[in-house]
Amino acid sequence: MSFIQSAVLLAWVAIVLLALGYAGLLRQVTLLTRGQAGGGTATSAAAAGSPRSTRDLVGFRLPAHGDLPDLVEPGAHRTAVVFVSPGCSSCAITLTGLTQVPDVQEGSVALVAVSTGSCEPALDNLAGTGRCVAQGRALLEALHVPATPYLMALDGAGTIVAATLPDQDTDLTAWVHQTRGSISLTEEQS
């Protein structure tokens, strides 16, 4: 096989691979567009088994039975719930950052970590300022939480008043203060 024949064959292989990648990308864009166009509510998203968006989660009231109501700290005006995974460095950073928020340190906002595995790493990061629910993958799946870490604020009645997928630039103090200070529903833009 000559050099030119090899080059033409490799070019065709590259074109086929690019076409397959482009088709996959178009499929993902189509699915995302349908989800953002109001293609579903919290109920239809849960029924379809797809992750709920922040818009779907905010205003969702936890059922009165099962394990979900245990996420609300009894007597707390607000409970900040953090979904984490053991070994997740961004989860550790988020938990440590939340423990340094004045509202959490003063106890006006309760802090609950839900770990997909063991609570040992989460408890180290909580440093005594909150509690951890171990083996919480079922809770994560019940709420269709898209990834860890994931933040949720619950009012005393178990209604989700804020939710966000934090990144390294998220101002945790501002997020907690916003969720603590308002009785009305708020929505974080992610």
Protein Blocks (a to p, Z undefined) as FASTA:
>chain_A
ZZklmmmmmmmmmmmmmmmmmmmmmmmmmmmmmmmnopacfklmmmnopacdfklmnopa
cdfedjklmmpcghiabdcdddddehiaklmmmmmmmmmpmklmnopaccddddfbdfkl
mmmmnnopaccdehilmmmmmnopabdcddddddfkopafbdcdddfklcfklmmmmmmm
pmbdcdddZZ
